[in-house]
Amino acid sequence: MSTLRTTRSIIVASSAALVLAGCVSSQDLAGYSSRDAGFGVVAASVSMGTGGKDTVWIQSRDQAKATSERVHALVYKKTLNADTAVQVALLNNRGLQAAYADIGITAAEAWQQSLPENPKVSIGLLGIGAPELGAYRAIEGMIAANILSLATRRARVGIADTRFRQAQMRAVDATLKLANDTRRAWVNAVSAFETVAYLNRARVAADAASELAQKLGESGALPKAGQAREHAFYAELSGQMAEARLASRLAKEELTRIMGLWGSEIEYYVPDKLPQLPRQLIRKDRIEQEALENRVDLRVARLELEAVAKSYGLTDATRFVTDLEIISGVEAEREIETEYEIVGGNLEESKSRKTVVTPQLELEFVIPIFDSGKARLRKAELAYMRAANQLAEKAVNIRSEARSAYTAYRSTHEIARHYRNAVVPLRTTIEEESLLTYNGMITSTFELLADTRAKVGTLLMAINAKREFWLADVNLSAALYGGGAARGASAAAPSVGDAGGAGH
């Protein structure tokens, strides 16, 4: 019976300490403990920033199988437009799945911080092997709860929640970056095949000129210098075509890599040419304000400042007391009582066992004699100042990026439209007039071929200008919503590749 009473006393003391440790409601844990915690926010933000595209966080074999079947249906033996390419990348890129895993990690951390610290229980036996009392003399049970952990739980959960929301925005930014990179790769690949179609036209003209020069040279109507000039042009153009084929394969391979395709799924095609220029441009009168409101990386920087501020407050609150524990328990000690009584004139001695239960309560803390917390407080203060300055710098850069992207968007459209509406029609007119005068035996054959080659060169510049506009369109989206800083228009010629009928 005495052992049973001792056990009950220890249980009562343990329950009291557990009450001090606090409890966690299911509502506190619901947002962090689910398998797809926080992903709904990411999916909604991605859909808004990509024009309705959806993404998936693959966490099971069934999800992986369903996603693989969907990707296969989208790409196998199909000609992909830009939207389809982006959708495939959002579903199939494994690096994106790694970014989504960070959401789960931070959710688990917030879940962990929501739980009270486990109490420490200790049970000891004193006087083991006491001859008169049996196996032991006393049993001692103690349970310790960290009071400081309980007091700072709300602050720690707040910091973990901020990091959780920050991971969500980082995942959105990574998704938007992948979408923008996919569009850029698609534009480069399609521009390559559109360019090579016109290079093939130039090579046909160069081949005809080379054959004609050879025949004229055989008849003595063309000197060797003129023949060599036409042969050299055809040879140079053949070399350029070889480089173009290589560049086209690499451009398409880059698109394949971003979409995460392999095996039979790489058997897809891209269109022969880029879309036509839009008739009307997107007008942005509040370009800076819109970028500041929508940029995901700016939200990440704001959340970083919020998390650092909360960490600074927690450091300040625990500057002096870094560890505080309350320890409660009982000590049950068995004693032998000796009683004397006179029986029949004789003094007789009787012994009985008695258990004495003594409650105990201790408070354990660290005395800040050497470490007063000034160093930790200084580090927290500097971390806050760093985050604040980084946020200010980010805001300034975003304003500039938005202005630059919008300027490039409008300027590249004007340049591409100028080539389409002015330069190309003039070259077409020159070629047509040269053909008429050639039929009238006014213009020579080589003048006609020269005009044709000049028109092809103009068409190549027009294609390059159109490509730069569509890249500027992608960069404008990146400047407004995030997913990679806007990049200026490139002066380099686009990648080119083999020409085909319905796609490549």
C-alpha positions in Angstrom: 0.0 0.0 0.0 2.8 2.4 0.8 4.3 1.9 -2.7 0.9 2.5 -4.3 0.6 5.8 -2.3 4.0 6.8 -3.4 3.3 6.2 -7.0 0.1 8.2 -6.8 2.0 11.1 -5.3 4.5 11.1 -8.1 1.7 11.1 -10.7 0.0 14.0 -9.0 3.3 16.0 -8.9 3.9 15.1 -12.6 0.5 16.3 -13.6 1.0 19.6 -11.9 4.2 20.2 -13.8 2.6 19.3 -17.1 -0.1 21.9 -16.4 2.6 24.4 -15.9 4.1 23.4 -19.3 0.9 24.4 -21.0 -1.1 22.7 -23.8 -1.4 23.1 -27.5 -4.8 23.3 -29.2 -5.5 21.5 -32.4 -6.2 24.8 -34.1 -2.6 25.9 -33.4 -1.3 22.8 -35.2 -3.8 22.4 -38.1 -2.0 24.9 -40.4 1.4 23.2 -40.0 0.8 19.5 -39.6 -0.9 18.7 -42.9 1.1 17.2 -45.7 0.5 20.1 -48.1 0.8 22.8 -45.5 0.9 26.3 -47.2 0.8 25.0 -50.7 -2.6 26.4 -51.4 -1.2 29.9 -51.1 1.6 29.0 -53.5 -0.7 27.5 -56.1 -3.1 30.5 -56.0 -0.2 33.0 -56.4 1.3 31.0 -59.2 -2.0 30.9 -61.1 -2.3 34.6 -60.8 1.2 35.3 -61.9 1.3 32.9 -64.9 -2.1 33.5 -66.4 -3.9 30.5 -64.9 -1.2 27.8 -65.0 -1.3 25.2 -62.2 1.4 23.5 -60.3 1.5 20.4 -58.1 3.5 19.4 -55.1 4.2 15.7 -55.7 4.4 13.7 -52.4 3.2 10.3 -53.4 3.6 7.6 -56.0 0.1 8.1 -57.3 0.6 11.8 -57.7 3.9 11.2 -59.5 2.2 8.7 -61.9 -0.7 11.0 -62.6 1.6 14.0 -63.3 3.8 11.9 -65.6 0.8 10.8 -67.6 -0.4 14.3 -67.9 3.0 15.6 -69.1 3.3 12.8 -71.6 -0.1 13.6 -73.0 0.9 17.3 -73.4 4.3 16.8 -75.1 4.6 13.5 -76.9 4.5 14.1 -80.7 2.9 17.5 -80.1 3.8 21.0 -81.2 4.2 23.1 -78.1 3.2 26.7 -77.8 4.6 28.9 -75.0 1.8 28.3 -72.6 2.0 24.6 -72.9 5.8 24.6 -72.4 5.3 26.7 -69.2 2.7 24.3 -68.0 4.9 21.3 -68.6 7.8 22.9 -66.8 5.6 23.7 -63.8 4.5 20.1 -63.6 7.7 18.3 -64.4 10.7 20.3 -63.2 12.2 18.4 -60.3 14.1 21.5 -59.0 10.8 23.1 -58.4 9.7 20.1 -56.3 12.8 20.7 -54.2 11.7 24.3 -53.6 8.3 23.1 -52.5 9.9 20.7 -50.0 11.3 23.8 -48.2 7.7 24.8 -47.5 7.1 21.5 -45.7 10.4 21.9 -43.8 9.5 25.3 -42.4 5.9 24.1 -41.7 7.4 21.2 -39.7 9.6 23.7 -37.8 6.6 25.9 -37.0 4.8 22.8 -35.8 7.7 21.8 -33.7 7.9 25.3 -32.1 4.1 25.1 -31.4 4.7 22.1 -29.1 5.7 22.6 -25.5 9.1 21.2 -24.5 8.9 17.7 -23.1 9.2 17.6 -19.4 12.2 15.8 -17.8 11.3 13.0 -15.4 13.8 11.5 -12.9 13.2 8.6 -10.5 15.7 7.5 -8.0 16.0 4.9 -5.3 18.0 5.7 -2.1 19.4 3.2 0.4 19.3 0.3 -2.0 19.7 -3.0 -0.1 18.8 -1.6 3.3 18.7 -4.8 5.5 15.8 -3.7 7.7 13.6 -2.0 5.0 14.0 -4.4 2.2 15.0 -3.4 -1.4 15.4 0.4 -0.7 15.1 3.0 1.9 13.4 5.9 -0.1 12.1 6.6 -3.6 12.3 10.0 -5.1 10.4 11.2 -8.2 11.0 14.6 -9.9 9.7 16.2 -13.0 11.1 19.4 -14.5 9.3 21.8 -16.9 11.1 24.6 -18.7 9.2 27.8 -17.8 11.2 30.0 -20.1 10.3 27.8 -23.0 6.7 28.2 -22.1 6.9 31.9 -21.7 8.7 32.4 -25.1 6.6 29.9 -27.0 4.3 32.5 -28.6 7.3 34.5 -29.8 9.1 31.5 -31.1 6.0 30.3 -33.0 5.6 33.8 -34.5 9.2 33.7 -35.8 8.7 30.2 -37.2 5.4 31.2 -38.8 7.1 34.2 -40.5 9.8 31.8 -41.8 7.0 29.5 -43.0 5.3 32.4 -45.0 8.7 33.4 -46.3 9.3 29.9 -47.7 5.9 30.1 -49.4 6.9 33.3 -51.2 10.3 31.9 -52.1 8.5 28.9 -53.6 6.3 31.3 -55.6 9.3 33.2 -56.8 11.1 30.0 -57.8 8.0 29.0 -59.7 7.6 32.3 -61.5 11.4 32.2 -62.4 10.9 28.8 -63.9 8.0 30.0 -65.9 9.9 33.0 -67.2 13.0 30.9 -68.1 10.7 28.5 -70.0 9.2 31.3 -72.0 12.6 32.7 -72.8 13.9 29.3 -73.9 10.8 28.8 -76.0 11.2 32.2 -77.7 14.9 31.5 -78.4 14.1 28.0 -79.9 11.3 29.1 -82.1 13.2 32.2 -83.3 16.0 29.8 -84.3 13.8 27.8 -86.6 12.2 30.9 -88.1 15.7 32.4 -88.8 17.0 29.2 -90.4 14.1 29.2 -92.9 15.4 32.5 -94.3 19.0 31.4 -94.2 17.9 28.5 -96.4 16.5 31.0 -98.9 19.8 32.8 -98.8 21.7 29.6 -99.5 19.5 28.8 -102.4 20.3 32.2 -103.9 24.0 31.8 -103.2 24.0 28.3 -104.8 22.3 29.6 -107.9 24.8 32.5 -108.1 27.7 30.1 -107.6 26.5 27.8 -110.4 25.9 30.8 -112.7 29.3 32.2 -111.9 30.9 28.9 -112.9 29.1 28.8 -116.2 29.9 32.4 -117.0 33.5 31.8 -116.1 33.7 28.8 -118.5 32.3 31.0 -121.3 34.8 33.8 -120.4 32.0 36.3 -119.5 33.1 36.5 -115.8 36.6 37.0 -114.5 38.0 34.7 -111.8 37.7 37.4 -109.2 33.9 37.5 -109.8 33.6 33.8 -109.7 35.6 33.5 -106.5 33.4 36.2 -104.9 30.2 34.2 -105.5 31.9 30.9 -104.5 33.2 32.4 -101.3 29.7 33.7 -100.4 28.2 30.3 -100.8 31.0 28.6 -98.8 30.7 31.1 -96.0 26.9 30.7 -95.9 27.3 26.9 -95.7 29.5 27.3 -92.7 27.0 29.6 -91.1 24.3 27.1 -91.7 26.4 24.4 -89.9 26.7 26.7 -86.9 23.0 27.4 -87.1 22.1 23.8 -87.0 24.2 23.3 -83.9 22.8 26.4 -82.2 19.2 25.2 -83.0 19.8 21.8 -81.4 21.3 23.5 -78.3 18.4 26.0 -78.1 15.8 23.2 -78.2 17.8 21.1 -75.7 17.8 24.0 -73.3 14.0 24.1 -73.5 13.9 20.3 -73.0 16.1 20.6 -69.9 14.0 23.3 -68.3 10.8 21.3 -68.9 12.5 18.3 -67.2 11.9 16.0 -70.2 13.7 12.8 -71.1 13.2 9.5 -72.8 10.4 9.4 -75.4 9.0 12.7 -74.1 11.7 14.6 -75.9 9.9 13.8 -79.2 8.1 17.1 -79.3 8.1 20.0 -81.7 8.1 23.8 -81.6 6.4 26.1 -84.1 8.2 27.4 -87.2 8.0 31.0 -86.3 7.2 33.4 -83.5 3.8 34.9 -83.0 3.1 38.2 -84.8 3.6 41.4 -82.9 0.5 42.5 -80.9 -1.5 45.3 -82.3 -1.7 47.1 -79.0 0.8 47.3 -76.1 0.0 46.8 -72.5 -0.2 50.3 -71.0 1.3 50.7 -67.5 0.8 54.2 -66.0 1.7 53.0 -62.5 4.5 50.7 -63.4 6.6 51.3 -60.2 3.6 51.1 -57.8 2.4 47.9 -59.5 5.8 46.3 -59.2 6.1 47.3 -55.5 2.6 45.8 -54.8 3.2 42.5 -56.7 6.8 41.6 -56.6 7.2 38.3 -54.7 10.9 38.9 -53.8 10.0 42.1 -52.2 7.5 40.2 -50.0 10.3 37.8 -49.1 12.5 40.8 -48.0 9.7 42.2 -45.9 9.1 38.9 -44.2 12.8 38.7 -43.5 12.7 42.0 -41.8 9.6 40.9 -39.8 11.4 37.6 -38.7 14.5 39.5 -37.7 12.5 42.0 -35.7 10.7 39.2 -33.9 14.1 37.5 -33.2 15.4 40.8 -31.9 12.5 41.1 -29.5 12.9 37.6 -28.3 16.6 38.2 -27.7 15.9 41.3 -25.8 13.3 39.5 -23.6 15.7 36.7 -22.8 18.8 38.8 -22.4 19.4 38.0 -18.7 17.4 34.8 -18.1 18.4 32.2 -20.7 17.1 29.1 -18.9 14.4 28.8 -16.3 13.1 25.5 -15.0 10.6 24.6 -12.3 11.1 21.2 -10.7 8.5 19.5 -8.7 8.2 16.0 -7.2 8.0 14.0 -4.0 10.3 11.9 -1.9 8.8 8.9 -0.2 11.0 7.6 2.7 10.3 4.4 4.6 11.1 4.5 8.3 10.9 1.9 11.1 9.1 3.0 14.2 9.8 1.3 17.5 7.1 1.1 20.1 7.5 -0.2 23.7 4.7 -1.6 26.0 4.6 -3.5 29.2 3.1 -6.9 28.9 2.9 -9.0 32.1 5.3 -6.8 33.9 7.9 -7.1 31.1 8.9 -4.4 28.6 8.4 -5.6 25.1 9.5 -3.9 21.9 7.5 -3.9 18.6 8.6 -2.5 15.3 6.5 -1.2 12.3 7.2 0.3 8.9 6.0 3.8 8.1 6.2 5.8 4.8 6.7 9.5 4.9 5.9 11.4 1.7 7.5 14.8 1.4 6.6 17.1 -1.6 9.5 19.1 -3.2 9.6 22.2 -5.4 12.7 23.7 -7.0 13.4 26.6 -9.3 16.5 26.4 -11.5 18.0 29.3 -13.5 21.2 30.6 -14.8 22.9 33.6 -13.2 24.2 36.0 -15.8 27.5 36.8 -14.1 29.8 36.6 -17.1 27.4 36.7 -20.2 25.1 39.7 -19.7 23.5 39.2 -23.1 25.0 42.4 -24.6 26.8 40.5 -27.4 23.6 38.6 -28.4 21.6 41.8 -28.3 24.2 43.6 -30.5 24.1 40.8 -33.1 20.3 40.9 -33.2 20.3 44.7 -33.6 22.8 44.6 -36.5 20.9 41.8 -38.1 17.8 44.0 -38.0 19.7 46.9 -39.5 21.0 44.7 -42.3 17.6 43.4 -43.2 16.1 46.9 -43.2 18.8 48.2 -45.5 18.4 45.2 -47.8 14.7 45.8 -48.0 15.2 49.5 -48.9 17.8 48.6 -51.6 15.4 46.0 -53.0 12.6 48.5 -53.3 14.9 51.0 -55.1 16.1 48.2 -57.5 12.6 47.0 -58.2 11.5 50.5 -59.2 14.4 50.8 -61.6 13.9 47.3 -63.0 10.2 48.0 -63.6 11.0 51.3 -65.5 13.8 49.6 -67.5 11.6 46.6 -68.4 8.7 48.8 -69.5 11.0 51.0 -71.6 12.5 48.0 -73.3 9.0 46.5 -73.9 7.8 49.6 -75.7 11.1 50.3 -77.5 11.6 46.8 -78.9 8.0 46.8 -80.1 8.6 50.0 -82.0 11.9 48.6 -83.5 10.3 45.4 -84.5 7.3 47.2 -86.0 9.6 49.5 -87.9 11.3 46.5 -89.5 8.0 44.9 -90.3 6.2 48.0 -91.7 9.1 50.0 -93.3 12.3 48.1 -93.9 11.0 44.8 -95.1 8.5 46.3 -97.5 11.2 48.5 -99.0 13.5 45.5 -99.5 10.6 43.6 -101.1 9.9 46.4 -103.4 13.6 46.6 -104.4 13.6 42.9 -105.2 10.4 43.0 -107.2 11.7 46.0 -109.3 15.0 44.3 -109.8 13.1 41.2 -111.1 11.2 43.4 -113.6 14.3 45.2 -114.9 16.1 41.8 -115.1 13.2 40.5 -117.3 13.6 43.6 -119.4 17.3 42.9 -119.7 18.2 46.1 -117.8 19.5 44.6 -114.6 22.2 42.0 -114.6 21.8 38.6 -112.9 24.2 39.3 -110.2 22.5 42.6 -109.3 19.2 40.6 -108.9 20.9 38.0 -106.7 22.5 40.8 -104.6 19.1 42.4 -104.0 17.7 39.0 -103.0 20.5 38.4 -100.5 20.0 41.9 -99.1 16.3 41.2 -98.5 17.2 38.0 -96.7 19.6 39.9 -94.4 16.8 42.4 -93.7 14.4 39.6 -92.8 16.9 38.1 -90.4 17.2 41.5 -88.6 13.4 41.7 -88.5 13.2 38.2 -86.9 15.8 39.2 -84.4 13.9 42.4 -83.5 10.7 40.4 -83.1 12.5 37.9 -80.8 13.8 40.8 -78.7 10.3 42.1 -78.2 9.0 38.8 -77.0 11.9 38.5 -74.6 11.2 42.0 -73.4 7.6 40.9 -72.8 8.8 38.1 -70.6 11.1 40.5 -68.7 8.3 42.9 -68.1 6.3 40.1 -66.4 9.3 39.3 -64.3 9.7 42.9 -63.3 6.1 43.2 -62.2 5.6 39.9 -60.5 9.0 38.4 -59.7 10.8 35.3 -60.8 14.1 36.8 -62.0 15.2 40.4 -62.6 14.4 41.8 -66.0 17.2 41.6 -68.5 17.9 44.1 -71.2 17.6 43.3 -74.9 20.4 41.4 -76.4 22.2 42.6 -79.5 23.3 39.1 -80.4 21.7 37.2 -83.2 19.2 34.6 -82.3 19.9 30.9 -82.3 19.0 29.2 -85.5 18.4 25.6 -86.6 17.0 23.2 -89.2 13.9 24.2 -91.0 10.9 22.0 -91.2 7.3 21.9 -92.0 5.0 21.8 -89.0 7.6 22.1 -86.3 11.0 20.9 -85.0 
